[in-house]
Amino acid sequence: MPNIYLSPSTQEFNPYAGGGNEEYYMNLIADAMEPYLAASGITFTRNTPDMTAASSIAASNAGNYDLHLALHSNAVGSGNPTMRGTDVYYYPTSSEGKRFADIAAENLQLIYPLPDRVKTVPTTRLGEVARVRAPGVLIELAYHDNPQDADWIRNNINAIAENLVLSLTEFFGKPLTRRSPYKQLPLQQTALTLTFAQTQAPRRRL
């Protein structure tokens, strides 16, 4: 059975245009992925919001995983909120990392509103790509300081989650099994859920 390390962003200090933050929305996407992963026969271990990139890397390296998948959103950081697009990062010499990155980019082009701005990017600079034992892929889904990109993430949690699991099933040669659509909790209730999750150890699901 395929086994992945799922690492949604722990960067609560990156605000979204219109409210919320990177950690919040990447964890919502990971939440929505869980039933698709379970139904499709993909085992996963997931980090928790109180972890860091460094502790997520250490936890991933402590296990035996077929893929390390990090979920992030991007920002220009220079006061230019017009930048848009999706970047899928992989390690240059990792053939399996590149294979999944290519699959993920191709599928994300089907749902991102500007498909020509979805691209794969080789990198040796990102820890969750370069310092993990498993093939590592980090996806910057869109620019959270761009209002249109932030709204795209905010309004497409389940579609993004299903699309990412579709890519995983294609990578592992398994069919995607769909379950009832993920229902997003109200903002306050979800924040309480994430706060509770911060007290938990990394989760392993079958």
Residue pairs with C-beta under 8 A, 6 or more apart in sequence:
1 41
1 42
1 43
1 206
2 41
2 42
2 43
2 66
2 67
2 168
2 172
2 174
3 42
3 43
3 44
3 45
3 63
3 64
3 65
3 66
4 37
4 42
4 43
4 44
4 45
4 65
4 66
4 67
4 68
4 69
4 134
4 168
5 44
5 45
5 46
5 47
5 56
5 59
5 60
5 63
5 65
5 67
5 68
5 69
5 132
5 134
6 30
6 33
6 37
6 44
6 45
6 46
6 47
6 69
6 71
7 46
7 47
7 56
7 60
7 68
7 69
7 70
7 71
7 128
8 23
8 26
8 27
8 29
8 30
8 46
8 47
8 70
8 71
9 22
9 23
9 26
9 27
9 70
9 71
9 72
9 73
10 23
10 47
10 49
10 50
10 51
10 52
10 53
10 56
11 21
11 22
11 23
11 72
12 21
12 22
12 23
12 24
12 49
13 21
14 21
14 22
14 23
14 73
14 75
14 144
15 21
15 144
15 145
16 22
16 24
16 25
16 73
16 144
16 145
16 150
16 153
16 154
17 81
17 144
17 145
17 146
17 147
17 150
17 151
18 147
18 150
18 151
18 154
19 187
20 150
20 154
20 187
21 144
22 72
22 73
22 144
23 49
23 194
24 190
24 191
24 194
25 73
25 144
25 153
25 154
25 157
26 71
26 72
26 73
26 141
27 49
27 194
27 197
28 157
28 184
28 190
29 71
29 141
29 153
29 157
29 160
29 161
29 164
30 46
30 71
30 161
31 161
31 182
32 157
32 158
32 160
32 161
32 162
32 182
32 184
33 161
33 164
33 165
34 44
34 46
34 205
35 179
35 180
35 182
36 161
36 162
36 165
36 176
36 177
36 178
36 179
37 43
37 44
37 165
37 168
37 205
38 205
38 206
39 177
39 178
39 179
40 165
40 168
40 169
40 174
40 175
40 176
40 177
41 174
41 177
42 165
42 168
42 169
42 172
42 174
43 204
43 205
43 206
44 204
44 205
45 59
45 60
45 63
45 65
45 202
45 203
45 204
45 205
46 202
46 203
46 205
47 55
47 56
47 59
47 202
48 197
48 198
48 200
48 201
48 202
48 203
49 194
49 197
49 198
50 198
50 199
51 59
51 202
53 127
53 128
54 127
56 70
56 128
57 127
57 128
57 131
57 132
59 202
60 68
60 128
60 132
60 133
60 134
61 131
61 132
61 133
65 133
65 134
66 134
66 135
66 172
67 96
67 100
67 134
67 135
67 136
67 137
67 168
67 171
68 128
68 132
68 134
68 135
68 136
68 137
69 100
69 137
69 139
69 164
69 168
70 128
70 129
70 136
70 137
70 138
70 139
71 139
71 141
71 164
72 138
72 139
72 140
72 141
73 140
73 141
73 142
73 143
73 144
73 149
73 153
74 83
74 85
74 87
74 140
74 141
74 142
74 143
74 144
75 143
75 144
75 145
76 83
76 143
76 145
77 145
81 143
81 145
81 146
81 147
82 146
83 143
83 146
84 114
84 117
84 142
84 143
84 146
84 148
84 149
85 114
85 117
85 118
85 119
85 142
85 143
86 105
86 108
86 112
86 117
86 118
86 119
86 139
86 140
86 141
86 142
87 119
87 120
87 121
87 139
87 140
88 101
88 104
88 105
88 108
88 118
88 119
88 120
88 121
88 137
88 138
88 139
88 140
89 101
89 120
89 121
89 122
89 123
89 126
89 129
89 137
89 138
89 139
89 140
90 97
90 98
90 100
90 101
90 120
90 121
90 122
90 123
90 129
90 135
90 136
90 137
91 97
91 122
91 123
91 124
91 129
91 130
91 135
91 136
92 98
92 122
92 123
92 124
94 135
94 136
96 135
97 129
97 135
97 136
97 137
98 120
98 122
99 171
100 135
100 137
100 167
100 168
100 171
101 120
101 137
102 120
103 167
103 170
103 171
104 137
104 139
104 164
104 167
105 118
105 119
105 120
107 163
107 164
107 166
107 167
107 170
108 118
108 139
108 141
108 163
108 167
109 115
109 118
110 163
111 156
111 159
111 160
111 163
112 118
112 142
112 152
113 148
113 152
123 129
123 130
124 130
126 138
128 136
128 138
129 136
129 137
129 138
130 136
139 164
141 153
141 160
142 149
142 150
142 152
142 153
143 149
143 150
144 150
144 153
153 160
157 182
157 184
158 181
158 182
158 184
161 182
162 176
162 178
165 176
166 176
169 175
169 176
184 190
185 193
